[in-house]
Amino acid sequence: MRVIARRTLRAFIASLSDGRDQQAVKASLDAWFDEVSGATWKSTADIKKRYATASVVTAERIVFNIKGNDYRLVVSVDFQKAIVWIKWIGTHKAYDKIDVTEVRHGG
């Protein structure tokens, strides 16, 4: 899968002020990025096979738990084009305040 855009993940990591948490989040996001970049998902079932705790909100909107569910990563997936778009990343607390079906990068 092609992930758009890694710089969103890097910017989020840079925004974290706690060095210890920042390192753990970076490690979690780097692992997620590497796994997804090498994946060949054809459907949401393929995602659920690897990420049992991922939430399938719609056929295209998936939420991943990051760093033991302290953070949430919202993506949109186009299975035919093999593209994953990062739509939002933040704390679990901030996630509870968004509309996951409508949130857009920068939103």
C-alpha positions in Angstrom: 0.0 0.0 0.0 1.1 3.5 -0.7 0.7 5.7 2.4 0.0 9.4 1.9 1.6 11.3 3.6 4.3 10.2 6.0 5.1 13.8 6.7 1.8 14.1 8.6 3.0 11.4 11.0 6.4 13.1 11.4 4.8 16.4 12.1 2.6 14.9 14.7 5.5 13.2 16.4 7.4 16.5 16.4 4.5 18.2 18.0 4.6 15.9 21.1 6.4 17.6 24.0 7.0 14.6 26.3 10.3 13.1 25.1 9.5 9.6 26.4 6.0 9.5 25.0 7.3 11.0 21.7 9.8 8.1 21.3 7.1 5.5 22.0 4.7 7.1 19.6 7.4 7.4 16.9 8.2 3.7 17.3 4.6 2.7 17.1 3.9 4.9 14.0 7.1 3.8 12.3 6.1 0.2 12.8 2.6 0.8 11.5 3.9 2.7 8.4 6.4 -0.1 7.6 3.8 -2.8 7.9 1.2 -0.9 5.9 3.7 0.0 3.2 4.4 -3.7 2.7 0.7 -4.8 2.8 -1.4 -5.8 -0.1 -4.9 -5.2 1.3 -7.8 -6.1 -0.9 -10.6 -5.4 1.6 -11.3 -4.4 5.2 -11.1 -8.1 6.1 -7.4 -8.1 5.2 -6.9 -5.1 7.6 -8.8 -6.9 10.4 -6.7 -10.0 10.0 -3.6 -8.0 10.9 -5.1 -5.3 13.1 -7.8 -7.0 15.1 -8.4 -3.8 17.2 -8.8 -1.5 14.1 -12.2 -0.1 13.8 -13.9 -0.2 10.4 -16.1 2.8 10.4 -17.1 2.7 6.7 -15.8 0.7 3.8 -13.1 3.3 3.4 -12.6 4.8 6.8 -10.5 2.9 9.3 -9.3 3.8 12.8 -6.1 2.3 14.2 -5.1 2.2 17.8 -1.5 3.6 18.3 0.7 3.0 21.3 -1.7 0.9 23.3 -4.8 2.9 22.3 -3.3 6.2 23.7 -3.6 7.6 20.2 -5.9 7.1 17.3 -5.0 7.2 13.6 -7.8 7.7 11.1 -7.2 6.7 7.5 -9.1 6.4 4.2 -8.3 3.4 2.0 -8.7 3.0 -1.7 -8.2 -0.8 -2.1 -8.3 -0.7 -6.0 -5.5 1.9 -6.1 -3.7 0.5 -3.1 -3.5 3.9 -1.4 -3.9 4.8 2.3 -4.6 8.4 3.1 -3.9 9.7 6.6 -6.9 11.8 7.6 -6.3 12.5 11.3 -4.0 11.6 14.2 -4.4 12.5 17.8 -4.9 11.4 21.4 -7.8 9.1 22.3 -9.3 12.1 24.2 -9.2 14.3 21.1 -10.6 11.5 19.0 -13.7 11.4 21.1 -14.4 15.0 20.0 -14.3 14.5 16.2 -16.7 13.1 13.6 -14.5 10.3 12.3 -16.5 10.0 9.1 -15.9 13.7 8.2 -12.5 14.5 9.6 -9.9 15.6 7.1 -6.2 16.1 7.3 -5.6 19.4 9.1 -9.1 19.2 10.6 
